[in-house]
Amino acid sequence: EVQKGVAVEPSEPRTKSGLYWGFQTRLAKSLKAVFEECPFGRYDLTIGTSERGEVLGLGRLPKFQHLLVAFGGLGGFEEVI
């Protein structure tokens, strides 16, 4: 069965249907813009993924309100900075 959908504003599922997806995404022109254009002023916690990084369990994360998770490419996160 084929189902059709339509793109909507990111806030629509929350405001019209009371649904919360748990995260938001946005495009940025550069890594610097990710931080400078933060819609919350700043991120409480920033995590970058890398095969050379330190493994953190959920119990080791500090409390936060605004988390940024940045995914590195094939060369790891180090390749983009």
N, C-alpha and C positions, 0 to 999 in steps of 0.2 A: 504494500500500500504506500503510495506517495503522499507525503504531507508537505504542504507549502507553508512558508513563513515569511515574515516581513521584518526588516531591520527597524528597530525602534530606538529611541533615546535610552541611554544606559539607566536612567532613573525610572523609566516606565514600569518595569516589573515590580519595583518597590512601591511606587506611588499609586499605581492603579490596581495591582493585584496583591499587594502586601508580601511579595516575595523578596527574599534577600539572597543574593548569590554568594556573598561572603567576601567578594573582592571586586576591585575595579582595575581596569587596565587603561593605559593611555599611551599615545605615541609621543616621542620626544625627538627633536632634531639632532641631539648629541647627548653624550653621557653627562656633560656639564648641565645641560638643560633639564635632565631628569631631576636634579637637585634644586636648581635655581627656580624652576617652575612648579615646585611642589604645591599642590592645591591646599595643603594643610599648614603651610608655613615651613615646616620641616618634618622629616621622618624621625620617629623615636628610635627605630631600629632598622638597620640596613644589612641585608644578607646577600652576598654574591656567591654563586656556585662555581666550583672548580674542582677538578679531580685532585688538585694539590692542596686543597683546603682542609680545614679541621672539621671533623665530624662532630656535630652538636646534637645532643638529644633534646627533645622538647622540654624536659625538666631543667635544662641549663639556660633556656631563653629568659631574659628579663621581661618584666611586664611592659607592654607597649600599647599604644592606641593606633599608631600609623606605622605599618611595616612596609618596607620596600624589599622585594626579592628581585634580584637581577640575575638573569641566566646568561652564562657565557656561551660562546660558540664552540666549535670543535677544538679550537686551540685553548679553550678555557677562558675564564673571565679576564685573565692577565692580558690576553691578546687585544682586548678592546680598550685598555687603559694605557 
